[in-house]
Amino acid sequence: MVLKKVKKFYIGCVGNMKLLCQKCNTEIFVNENMIMIHDNIWNTFFNKSDIYCDHCIENILGRNITVLDLNDALCNYFWKEKHNL
């Protein structure tokens, strides 16, 4: 799948709303640092309403994210492309 290079963008945000990581306060962008991991992993380490960037998720898990951790959400395609996976 070839993904078109795009500038930073938000999904589901209105106006000036920003999605921020709860741990490091980094702004989260769909095509940069947002990932969606499988529910069984998320539910083990996080609360349902938690919002974390990819780096903080890795820090909390204590390891690097692998493609096996990721579900089929659109943001993961961007993330895998960015990390050459």
N, C-alpha and C positions, 0 to 999 in steps of 0.2 A: 504494500500500500504506500503510495507516495502522498505525503502531506505537504500542502502549500505552506511556505514560510510566512508567518504572520507576526505582527507586533503583539505585545502583551495584550491580553484581553480577558474579560471576566465572563462567567456564565452565571446567570441568575442574580446579578447585581443591578440595582437601579440607581441612577444618578451618581452621587459621590460616595456611595457605600463601598467600602473596601473589605476584603476578606483577609484577616490577619491571623497569623499563627499564634495560638494561645501561649506558647512557651517563649518564642524569641521575638514576637511582634513583627516578623517579616511579612510583607504583603504577599499574598498567594495568588499566582496567576495560573490559569488552566494550562497554558503552553510552556510553563517553565518549571514550577516547583510543586504542583499539585499532583498527588497520586491517590488512587483508590485501591485499597488492598481488600482481600477477601474477608468476608464477615467474620469467619472463625478466628482469624488473626486479630482483626480490629476489636472484637468483643472480649478477647483475652487480655488486651493491654490498654484499651481506651474505653471511654464512655461514648454512648451513641452520639451525643451532640458535640464532642470534641472536634477541634479544627487545628491541624498541625501541618506544617510544611514537610517536604520530603526529608530534609536533614534532621528535623526533630523526631520524625517517625523512626528514622534509622537509629538515632541516639536512644530513644526509649526502648526500641527492640534490642539494642545492643549489637546490631549487625547491619550489614548493607542490605538494601532491598534487592530482591531477585525477581525475575520475570514470573516466577511461580507464585510470588506474593500478590501480584497484580490481577485485578479482575478485568473485564473487557470494557471499562469506561473509556470514553474518548480521551480524557486527560492522560491516560496511561500510554496511548499511542504517541503523543507528543513527548512524554517523558522518556519512553524507550528510544525514540529517535534521537533525542538530545544526548542520551547516554550510550548510543550506538549498540543497543541490545536488539 
